[in-house]
Amino acid sequence: MNQRWKRRLTYGTNATLVTFFGIAILILLYAMVSQNRVRWDLTEEGRNTLSQDMIAKVALLDADAEAVQITAFSAQRGKGDASFKNRAIKDLLRELGARSKVIDWRLVDFDKDRLTAERLGVTEYGHVVVQRGADRVDIRARDLFRKQGKADARHNVFLGEAAFARSFSQLHTPKRRVVYVLSGHGELDPADRGPSGLADLADALDIERYDVEVLDLISSSAGVDTPRVPDDAAAVLIPAARTELGVHEADALLTYLSGGGGLLLALEPGSPVPDLLGRLGISVPSGVAMDRKVVFPFWDRPIPRVKQHETTQGLREGKLTPVLARVAPLMSVDPAPDGMRTVPVLTTSRDGWIERGGVVQGGSPIYEPDIDGAGPVYMALATEVRPGRGLVRTGKRPARIFTVGDSDFLSNGLLSDGPGNVTFTLDVVHWLAGADLRVASVGARKKRVRRLAITKEQLGTLRWLSMGFLPVLVGIVGFAVRTNRRGR
């Protein structure tokens, strides 16, 4: 065989082997991908990734190892938004199916498969039925999409993940619970959708199977006993009461706590301090909690240190930071009163202080030892009272009181603005209600907010770099280029 044919045979053999091994590698990769599905979400805000709340709920379903059947019906044909609706629900169902071992789903054409619709008793387009054993949860079409915008800019927004999260919570806890918000003293209103309202909080609690209702302990009907907290109360919130509570109101809250209730006290600097806090060994000194490290550019929003507690589990796991504004400082006696345990949940750093007025530099207060109080400063405290110790009756579960020196973090204006506010608030409510960890949430998905935590010294350095060093550097480079060109 001459040299030419030897070379051809060698090249042909090499090409055959390379092709064979290439095909073998592709088959191996395909088999590995089929067994271990890998997905990437390249959107900036993770819009195509399940929220941590949903992932946690799906994991609970898998832990129960009981099959979950999801039957979704298509949108009405001929509608302009039908394609968008079908695609949105299908994408979510596909992601749920990929995430869970027990979830089986199908998207049914409502017009072609009327037998399935009749069997499930479904009479509307876009309806979803979630079944697990004998339990069934129906998700209405209007709960999956919401119209936003005006005129030509009006469009559909998909709310399916929140609706499914609510349905999974219902599978875990068929009975809804009630969170009451005290009224009559200028408190924040759960029906108000303005910046100072609590409507966003009510929506977030609704996903967690909580109904939010207003509690009036001032008035009563004729022939009715003294006002009292309803027996179905999972927790009571007092967000920024501007006037003192009456004697009968305080007695009603004490009676509620004696049965093992949960109470959230959200205060403000200078607001009335309930007498109950004195019995818990908690006081509110005058001033505002400050720290060198703040949420840029707000001098009155110190970056809190998150302590280890049940209410901060979601914050710590998600590496989230709650944002509080103009915080009233808190103090607790040590040791705590008998039968009570109070622990700090949010504090300032060691560089924090209680600001009581004085010199202002660069638009921000500074620490003055002769006027201000030294840190670290408590911003949120969690108190648990054991039964049989006077405040709580024997045989009841421990009473839980959460005291925080701010109410703005609950409001519409700041709840979604703070990266960890929703997570933190929901975990606090779960803790107050004594909720099973199976239904505890790490918070509904909110738009990601990027905040820069910066000290005054760092701000000064940035200002010097941007306004001094960089212009000088550009000038030097320009002068060097000009000199070099003239030299040619």
Buried (B, 14 or more C-beta within 10 A) or exposed (E): EEEEEEEEEEEEEEEEEEEEEEEEEEEEEEEEEEEEEEEEEEEEEEEEBBBBBBBBBBEBBBEBEEEBBBBBBBBBEEEEBBEBBBEBBBEBBEBBBEBBEBBBBEBBEBEEBEEBBEEBEBEEBBBBBBBBEEEBBBBEBEBBBEEEEEEEEEEBEBBBBBBBBBBBBBBBBEEBBBBBBBBBBEBBBBEBEEEBBBBBBBBBBBBBBBBBBEBEBBEEEEEEEEBBBEEEBBBBBBBBBEEBBBEBBBBBBBBBBBBBBBBBBBBBBEBBBBEBBEBBBBEBBEBBBBBBBBBBEEBBBBBBBBBEBBBBBBBEEBEBBBBBBBBBBBBBEEEBBEBBEBBBBBBBBEBBBBBBEEEEEEEBBBBEEEBBBEBBBBBBBBBBBBBEBEBBBEEBBBBBBBBBBBBBBBBBBBBBBBBBBBBBBBBBBBBBBBBEEEBBBBBBBBEEEEBEBBBBEBBEEEEEEEEEEEEEEEEEEEEEEEEEEEEE
